[in-house]
Amino acid sequence: RLFFRQVKGLILNDSIYCPAETCVLLASYAMQAKFGDYDEDKYPPKSLINERILPERVGDQFQLSNAEWVKRVVNWWKQHERLTK
């Protein structure tokens, strides 16, 4: 867990570079690890906007809103159904 948290922190702080699409995929794995399988009733996209899941650079680079980024993360997250923590 410590390794995961360290790498996540380095990516979120842009201490190490991670391409945007890879950031989205890693964020979806982080959501699966934290919350388990995606359930829209429990985790509607609006409720995830305040989660810090992507580096600021990614949002700035592609001019997408937080809601649009969350939607991309959720789309990947749905693919991880039944993936164990």
C-alpha positions in Angstrom: 0.0 0.0 0.0 2.8 2.4 0.8 4.3 1.9 -2.7 0.9 2.6 -4.3 0.4 5.7 -2.2 3.9 7.0 -3.0 3.5 6.4 -6.8 0.0 8.0 -6.7 1.3 11.0 -4.9 4.2 11.4 -7.3 1.9 11.3 -10.3 -0.7 13.6 -8.8 2.1 16.2 -7.9 3.6 15.8 -11.4 6.9 14.7 -9.8 7.0 11.9 -12.4 5.4 12.2 -15.8 2.5 10.1 -16.7 0.6 10.5 -20.1 -3.0 11.6 -19.7 -4.6 8.4 -20.9 -2.4 6.4 -18.5 -3.4 8.8 -15.7 -7.1 8.1 -16.4 -6.5 4.3 -16.4 -4.5 4.4 -13.2 -7.2 6.6 -11.6 -9.8 4.0 -12.5 -7.8 1.3 -10.8 -7.4 3.6 -7.8 -11.2 4.0 -7.6 -11.7 0.2 -7.9 -9.2 -0.3 -5.1 -10.8 2.3 -2.9 -14.5 1.7 -3.5 -14.8 -1.7 -5.2 -17.0 -2.3 -8.2 -18.6 0.8 -9.6 -22.2 1.4 -8.5 -23.8 4.5 -9.9 -26.3 4.6 -7.0 -23.5 4.8 -4.5 -21.0 6.8 -6.5 -22.8 9.1 -9.0 -20.3 10.9 -11.1 -21.1 14.2 -9.4 -19.9 12.8 -6.1 -16.5 11.9 -7.5 -15.7 15.4 -8.8 -14.0 16.4 -5.5 -11.8 13.3 -5.5 -8.2 14.2 -6.5 -7.6 11.5 -9.0 -5.7 13.3 -11.8 -2.8 15.7 -12.0 -3.8 19.3 -12.7 -1.7 19.3 -15.8 -4.0 16.7 -17.4 -7.0 19.0 -17.0 -5.2 22.0 -18.2 -3.6 20.2 -21.1 -6.9 19.0 -22.7 -9.3 21.7 -21.6 -11.9 19.2 -20.3 -14.1 19.9 -17.3 -13.7 17.9 -14.1 -17.0 16.2 -14.9 -15.7 15.1 -18.3 -12.6 13.7 -16.7 -14.6 11.8 -14.1 -16.8 10.4 -16.9 -13.7 9.0 -18.6 -12.4 7.5 -15.3 -15.8 6.0 -14.6 -15.9 4.4 -18.1 -12.7 2.6 -17.3 -13.7 1.8 -13.7 -16.8 0.0 -15.0 -14.4 -2.4 -16.9 -12.8 -3.5 -13.6 -15.9 -5.2 -12.3 -15.1 -8.1 -9.9 -11.4 -7.1 -9.8 -10.3 -7.8 -6.2 -8.8 -5.1 -4.0 
